[in-house]
Amino acid sequence: LSCRYYSRRGVCVPTCRFTEGDPREFSQGGECSECHPECERIDGGATCNGSGADTCTRCAHYRDGPHCV
């Protein structure tokens, strides 16, 4: 399967939920993946840039070193 833009769980989609929609997502290799649950949802901006609790733009609760907890 090869998608023109992005893929979400094997389905081709025009975009990932980078700045709107729920849950917020990031893209890695053209695949839309969900941000970690401890990442604070940011309206109009990227919520994360990876899947881990250390890739959040801002934490929903607290930060322990590089990780949101």
Secondary structure as UniProt FT lines:
FT   STRAND          6..8
FT   TURN            9..10
FT   STRAND          11..13
FT   STRAND          25..28
FT   TURN            29..30
FT   STRAND          31..34
FT   TURN            37..38
FT   TURN            43..44
FT   TURN            53..54
FT   STRAND          63..64
FT   TURN            65..66
FT   STRAND          67..68
//
